């Protein structure tokens, strides 16, 4: 017969591996930034999209006239 490491003879402690995984995840978790700092890039993105739409509309208007 084949030696099965996952059979009834070998049962790892699931609670121990869960604790180690949580410690690993918590160790590499980035720190949260304040909400005001996160809104800065969104404002720039919205302004960029509006500017791009205005430029495309202007080019289309010049092409049609």
C-alpha positions in Angstrom: 0.0 0.0 0.0 1.0 3.6 -0.5 1.9 5.8 2.4 -0.8 8.6 2.5 0.4 11.6 4.5 -3.2 12.9 4.5 -4.7 9.8 5.9 -6.0 9.1 9.4 -2.5 8.7 10.8 -1.4 12.3 9.9 -3.8 15.0 11.0 -2.3 18.6 11.2 -3.7 21.0 13.8 -6.1 23.3 11.7 -6.2 25.9 14.5 -2.4 26.2 14.6 -2.2 26.8 10.9 -5.1 29.3 11.0 -3.3 31.3 13.7 -0.1 31.3 11.7 -1.9 32.5 8.6 -3.6 35.3 10.5 -0.3 36.4 11.9 1.2 36.3 8.4 -1.7 38.4 7.0 -1.6 40.9 9.8 2.1 41.3 9.5 1.9 42.4 5.8 -1.3 44.4 6.1 -0.8 48.0 4.9 -1.8 50.8 7.3 -5.1 52.6 6.5 -4.8 56.2 5.3 -7.3 58.9 6.3 -10.3 59.3 4.0 -9.2 62.8 3.0 -5.9 61.6 1.6 -7.7 58.9 -0.5 -10.0 61.4 -2.1 -7.1 63.4 -3.8 -6.4 61.0 -6.6 -10.1 60.6 -7.3 -10.5 64.3 -7.8 -7.6 64.3 -10.2 -9.1 61.4 -12.1 -12.5 63.1 -12.4 -10.9 66.3 -13.6 -8.8 64.4 -16.2 -11.9 62.5 -17.5 -13.9 65.7 -17.8 -11.0 67.4 -19.6 -10.6 64.5 -22.0 -14.3 64.6 -22.8 -14.2 68.4 -23.4 -11.2 68.0 -25.7 -12.9 65.2 -27.7 -16.1 67.2 -27.9 -14.1 70.2 -29.1 -12.3 68.2 -31.8 -15.6 66.7 -32.9 -17.2 70.1 -33.1 -14.4 71.5 -35.2 -14.5 68.4 -37.5 -18.3 68.9 -38.0 -18.1 72.6 -38.8 
